Amino acid sequence: MVDGTTTYGDISQRTAAWAATTMLRHAIPTIVLGKFGAMKEMPRNKANTVKFRRPIPFSAATVPLQEGVTPTAQKMLYEDVQATMQQYGRPIEITDVVMDLSEDPVLRDASELAGEQAALTVEMVTYGVVKAGTTVFYANGTARTSVNTVVSLNKQRAVTRSLKNQGALKITKMLSSSPNYGTQGIEAGYIAVAHTDCESDIRQLPGFIPCAKYGSRTMLCAEEIGSVEECRYVLSRHLSAWADGGATTSTMVTTSGTSADVYPILYFAREAYGLVPLKGAQAITPMVVNRKPSHSDPMAQRGYVSWKTYFTCVRLNETWMARLEVAVTDL
């Protein structure tokens, strides 16, 4: 067992627990994609491979039973989807000048910024995995290079029809907005996640219902803007587009002024992807190294606040998620 001093640097375990809680509290609001995946907590002192295990459904039993004849028994079959944990983290250097002269609460601010960086790191890793899914639709044309049209209701319906044809179940729970493991129930639906640039076009979809008119329905999170039929839209400024990835345009957002930027709208059903969420007591390991003389720093000019975490994300079922590539109206 590693002692607190070795694990947490030059602070006590009690102070480390405070720093970890602060980091987690500031990490949660940044996470969007992490709320809707199949969650699996990373246990302590285990291998770095995480296994998501699910039963294989039975087909319909359409052969009638015969009197006195026992039908052939079925066996339970399972399939595993494995993913390897990766470690992420960064140190924050604090010089003696800052510590001696700054009026700011440096440790608190560094812990908050570390939490936000940890959350953004996890979110971007998740985004890289899920946006690489193989089920793809285009707002127009048959390739990304042809896209110069905004999202439409017909394309959303094409996506949801595909999900239904594959037996994709609607999402009924999500990761709770707290630093601890846990889920909360939500109204059944498909989740659509997109960049904030897409907001205006999404609000123009026929039948769009803003969150302000939900009535008794509970919002998924602060980033939700509303729903269209069976899809609830959640936006994040971090889900970037492919700059100049589309066709020539004069009315769509473009980086170069010639070709449309292409934005992915990601639609998810239940257990489309799996992840080990940034939650729980072992989610972030905080470390604080106070300034002290050493061979590498003989004048004790540098101290550090650091964080590290383990994380992985994996697509569990390619046909239970879809990517709709669209352009965005230049306002």
Buried (B, 14 or more C-beta within 10 A) or exposed (E): EEEBEEEBBBBEEEBBBBBBBBBBBBBBBBBBBBBBBBBBEBEEEEEEEBEBEBEEEEEEEEEEEEEEEEEEEEEEEEEEBEBEBEEBBEBBEBEBEBBEEEEEEBBEBBBBBBBBBBBBBBBBBBBEBBBEBEBEBBBBBEEBBBBBBBBBBEBBBBBBEBBBEBEBBBBEBBBBBEBEBEEEEBBEBBBBBBBEBBBEBBEEBEEBBEBEEBEEBEBBBEBBBBBBBBBBBBBBEBBBBBBBBBBEBEEBBBEEEEBBBBBBBBBBBBBBBBBBBBBBEEBBBBBBBEBEEEEEBEEEEBBBBBBBBBBBBBBBBBBBBBBBBBBBBEE
